[in-house]
Amino acid sequence: MKFRIDPFTLLLLGAIVLASFLPVTGQAADALATTGTLAVALLFFLHGAALSRQQIIDGATHWRLHILITALTFVFFPLAVLPVNELSAIAPQWMPEDLGLGFLYLGVLPSAVSSSIAYTAMARGNVPAAICSAAASNVFGMMLTPFLLLLLVSTSGAGEFSVAEALKDIVLQLLLPFAAGHALRPWLGGYLSRNEALMARYDQCVIWIIVYSAFSHSVVSGLWQNLPVQAIVLAILICAGLLLLFMLVARLMVRKLGFSLEDEAAVVFCGSKKSLASGLPMAKVLFSGHPGFGMIVLPIMCYNQIQVIVGAILAQKYRQKIERANSAAPHTTEQSG
């Protein structure tokens, strides 16, 4: 199988390089930040208009599978990143405080929607269940993420976080646009479903603006002076370790509960993934103006790229296993009859 780097990954790396050498400053930075805020609001408006209630209803009956994915995303993952943040107190040269906060933030993020569903479909897994779980994860994630982050921060003592301010911004910039978009779904839903590629491009544009703006702000605030090379290497290794851990845990729990191979694919992809598309816009709201923003979002950016590469390889393996199992099933039935 040919190894191919996702073009969007190259664009994100390009945004970081550009911000490192040509950071936007002054009035241009303010204008770009305002543009990013409006773009995020429009992003959630469009996602609200695109989300079908029927998609949630179709997959809602598989409640045991959804409980498992929700537990992996919002219970076990947050608990797994707590020890990582403790490194900021033990070895700050390896884990600066803002990077530790970034891992806490990674832990409370919802599951990735598009890639979870895409990889489940590629693997011939349970797509309706993946759609339901990933969509519900993101809808509830808008409310759960700030509360869980506050809980982890207060437990670990990492940095400062104002829940009142964060909730106000979440409601105004994310929930209200999302609700308004969903209310207008009868008029906009058809157009958006016919232009999914355009929606995906807009998602990517918003993320690129956020990354460039955020890293520009962080570079001006001394990101590369405050972030040692060993911390970047450690962050990448921890992200890879977390992904591997949750893929293994998901597989073990699915098999223990007796789910099908199709269900296993949905749980592995939905339960181990974290959403860059939701994570960066929410980070812009939650950590607006934070001088260490670049460090805070570094874990989710590293984790996202690793999950894209590993997910593509694993989806192919699941597809082969499921197709073999399905092709063997009729043969077994014929013999037994």
C-alpha positions in Angstrom: 0.0 0.0 0.0 1.4 3.4 -1.0 2.0 5.9 1.7 0.5 9.2 0.9 0.5 12.4 2.9 -2.9 14.1 3.2 -2.7 17.5 1.3 -4.5 19.2 4.2 -1.7 18.0 6.6 0.8 19.8 4.4 -1.4 23.0 4.4 -1.5 22.9 8.2 2.3 22.5 8.4 2.6 25.3 5.9 0.5 27.5 8.2 2.8 26.8 11.1 5.9 27.5 9.0 4.4 30.7 7.6 3.4 31.9 11.1 6.9 31.1 12.4 8.6 33.3 9.8 5.9 35.8 8.9 3.5 36.1 11.9 0.6 38.4 11.5 0.8 41.3 14.0 -0.9 44.5 15.0 -4.2 45.6 13.3 -3.8 42.8 10.7 -3.8 40.3 13.6 -6.9 41.8 15.1 -8.7 41.7 11.8 -7.7 38.1 11.2 -8.8 37.2 14.8 -12.2 38.8 14.1 -12.5 37.0 10.8 -11.7 33.7 12.6 -14.5 34.4 15.2 -17.1 35.1 12.5 -15.9 32.1 10.4 -16.3 29.8 13.4 -19.8 31.0 14.0 -20.7 30.4 10.4 -19.1 27.0 10.6 -21.3 25.9 13.4 -24.4 27.5 11.7 -23.7 25.3 8.6 -23.1 22.2 10.7 -26.4 22.8 12.5 -28.2 23.1 9.1 -26.5 20.0 7.7 -27.2 17.7 10.7 -30.3 15.5 10.1 -32.4 14.5 13.1 -33.1 11.2 11.2 -29.4 10.4 11.3 -29.5 10.4 15.1 -32.8 8.5 15.3 -31.5 5.8 12.9 -28.6 4.9 15.0 -30.0 5.6 18.5 -31.4 2.1 19.0 -27.9 0.6 19.4 -27.7 2.1 22.9 -25.0 -0.3 24.3 -22.6 0.7 21.5 -23.3 4.4 22.0 -22.7 4.2 25.8 -19.3 2.5 25.1 -18.2 5.1 22.6 -19.3 7.9 24.9 -17.5 6.4 27.9 -14.3 6.0 25.9 -14.5 9.6 24.6 -15.7 11.5 27.7 -14.7 9.3 30.7 -11.7 7.1 30.0 -9.8 9.5 27.7 -10.0 12.4 30.1 -8.7 10.1 32.9 -5.9 8.9 30.7 -4.5 12.4 30.1 -4.4 13.4 33.8 -1.0 11.7 34.4 0.4 13.4 31.3 -0.4 16.8 32.7 1.3 15.9 35.9 4.6 15.9 34.0 4.4 19.7 33.8 5.0 19.8 37.6 7.7 17.0 37.6 9.6 17.9 34.4 8.6 21.3 33.0 11.5 21.2 30.5 9.8 18.2 28.9 6.2 19.2 29.5 5.6 23.0 29.8 2.4 24.0 31.7 0.5 25.2 28.5 1.4 21.9 26.7 0.1 20.0 29.7 -3.1 22.0 29.6 -3.3 21.1 25.9 -3.3 17.4 26.7 -6.1 18.0 29.2 -8.0 19.8 26.4 -7.3 16.9 24.0 -8.8 14.5 26.5 -12.2 16.2 26.8 -12.8 16.8 23.1 -15.6 15.0 21.2 -15.0 12.4 18.6 -14.2 13.4 15.0 -17.3 13.2 12.8 -16.2 13.1 9.2 -13.1 10.9 9.6 -14.8 8.5 12.1 -17.7 7.9 9.6 -15.4 7.9 6.6 -13.1 5.2 8.1 -16.0 3.2 9.4 -17.5 3.2 5.9 -14.1 2.3 4.3 -13.9 -0.6 6.7 -17.4 -1.8 5.9 -18.4 -1.2 9.5 -21.7 -0.1 11.1 -22.0 3.3 9.4 -25.5 4.3 10.9 -24.2 3.7 14.4 -21.0 5.7 13.6 -23.0 8.6 12.2 -25.2 8.6 15.3 -22.4 8.4 17.9 -20.1 10.9 16.2 -22.8 13.4 15.6 -24.1 13.1 19.2 -20.6 13.3 20.5 -20.1 16.7 18.8 -23.5 18.1 19.7 -23.1 17.2 23.4 -19.4 18.0 23.2 -20.1 21.7 22.9 -21.6 21.5 26.3 -19.5 18.8 27.9 -16.0 19.9 26.8 -15.9 23.2 28.9 -17.3 21.4 32.0 -14.9 18.5 31.7 -12.0 20.8 31.1 -12.9 22.9 34.2 -13.1 19.6 36.2 -9.7 18.4 35.0 -8.1 21.8 35.5 -9.4 22.1 39.0 -8.3 18.5 39.8 -4.8 19.0 38.4 -4.3 22.7 39.2 -3.3 23.3 35.6 -3.4 27.0 34.6 -6.4 29.3 34.9 -9.8 28.8 33.3 -12.9 30.9 33.6 -15.9 28.6 33.2 -18.5 31.5 33.2 -16.6 33.3 30.4 -16.1 30.1 28.5 -19.8 29.1 28.7 -20.9 32.6 27.6 -18.6 32.4 24.6 -19.7 28.8 23.8 -23.4 29.8 23.8 -22.9 33.0 21.8 -20.4 31.7 19.2 -21.2 28.0 18.9 -24.6 26.9 20.3 -26.7 29.8 19.1 -25.3 29.6 15.5 -25.7 25.8 15.6 -29.4 26.1 16.7 -30.1 28.8 14.2 -28.7 26.7 11.4 -30.7 23.6 12.5 -33.9 25.7 12.5 -33.2 26.7 8.9 -32.4 23.1 7.8 -35.6 22.7 5.8 -34.4 25.5 3.5 -30.6 24.9 3.6 -30.3 21.1 4.2 -30.8 20.1 0.6 -28.2 22.5 -0.8 -25.6 21.5 1.9 -26.1 17.8 1.3 -25.6 18.4 -2.5 -22.4 20.3 -1.7 -20.6 18.3 0.9 -17.3 18.9 -0.8 -17.8 22.6 -0.5 -18.6 22.2 3.2 -15.4 20.2 3.8 -13.4 22.9 2.0 -14.9 25.6 4.2 -14.1 23.5 7.4 -10.5 23.3 6.2 -10.3 27.0 5.5 -11.6 27.9 8.9 -9.1 25.5 10.6 -6.2 27.0 8.5 -7.1 30.5 9.5 -7.3 29.5 13.2 -3.9 27.7 13.0 -2.2 30.6 11.3 -3.7 33.2 13.5 -3.1 31.2 16.7 0.5 30.3 15.9 1.2 33.9 14.8 0.0 35.1 18.2 2.0 32.4 20.0 5.2 33.0 18.0 5.1 36.7 18.8 4.6 35.7 22.5 7.7 33.5 22.3 6.4 30.0 21.5 9.6 28.6 20.0 11.7 30.1 22.8 9.5 28.5 25.5 8.8 25.2 23.7 11.9 22.9 23.7 12.5 20.4 20.9 12.3 17.5 23.4 8.8 18.7 24.4 7.6 18.5 20.8 9.1 15.0 20.4 7.5 13.8 23.7 4.1 15.3 22.6 4.2 13.3 19.4 5.1 10.1 21.2 2.4 10.6 23.8 -0.2 11.2 21.1 0.8 8.0 19.3 0.7 6.1 22.6 -2.8 7.4 23.5 -4.2 6.5 20.1 -2.7 3.0 20.3 -4.0 2.6 23.8 -7.6 3.6 23.0 -7.7 1.5 19.8 -6.6 -1.5 21.9 -9.0 -0.8 24.7 -11.9 -0.3 22.3 -11.2 -3.7 20.6 -11.0 -5.5 24.0 -14.2 -4.0 25.3 -16.1 -4.7 22.1 -15.1 -8.3 22.1 -15.8 -8.7 25.8 -19.4 -7.3 25.2 -19.9 -9.6 22.2 -20.4 -7.0 19.5 -20.1 -7.8 15.8 -17.0 -7.1 13.7 -18.9 -4.2 12.0 -19.7 -2.7 15.4 -16.1 -3.2 16.4 -14.9 -1.0 13.5 -17.4 1.8 14.5 -16.3 1.7 18.2 -12.6 1.7 17.3 -12.8 4.6 14.9 -15.4 6.7 16.9 -14.0 5.9 20.4 -10.3 6.6 19.7 -10.6 9.7 17.5 -10.6 13.4 18.6 -12.1 16.2 16.5 -9.7 18.8 15.1 -12.7 20.4 13.3 -14.5 21.0 16.6 -11.4 21.2 18.8 -9.7 24.2 17.1 -12.8 26.4 16.9 -13.7 25.6 20.5 -10.1 26.3 21.6 -10.3 29.7 19.9 -13.4 30.5 22.1 -12.1 28.9 25.3 -8.5 30.2 25.2 -9.0 33.4 23.3 -6.0 35.7 23.7 -4.0 33.1 25.7 -0.3 33.7 25.0 0.3 29.9 25.1 -2.4 29.1 22.6 0.0 27.4 20.1 1.2 25.0 22.8 -2.4 24.3 24.0 -3.5 23.2 20.5 -0.3 21.4 19.6 -1.5 18.0 21.1 -4.8 18.0 19.1 -2.9 18.8 15.9 -0.3 16.1 16.5 -3.0 13.6 17.5 -5.1 14.4 14.5 -2.3 13.8 11.9 -1.4 10.5 13.6 -5.0 9.3 13.7 -5.5 10.1 10.0 -2.5 8.0 9.0 -3.1 5.1 11.4 -6.9 5.2 10.6 -6.4 4.8 6.9 -4.2 1.7 7.4 -6.5 0.1 10.0 -9.6 0.7 7.9 -8.1 -1.3 5.1 -7.4 -4.2 7.5 -10.9 -4.1 8.9 -12.4 -4.1 5.4 -10.4 -7.2 4.5 -11.5 -9.0 7.7 -15.2 -8.0 7.3 -15.3 -9.0 3.7 -13.7 -12.3 4.4 -16.2 -12.9 7.3 -19.2 -11.9 5.1 -18.0 -14.1 2.1 -17.6 -17.1 4.5 -21.1 -16.7 6.1 -23.2 -17.9 3.1 -20.8 -20.8 2.5 -21.2 -21.9 6.1 -25.0 -21.6 5.9 -25.1 -23.8 2.7 -22.9 -26.5 4.3 -25.0 -26.6 7.5 -28.2 -26.8 5.5 
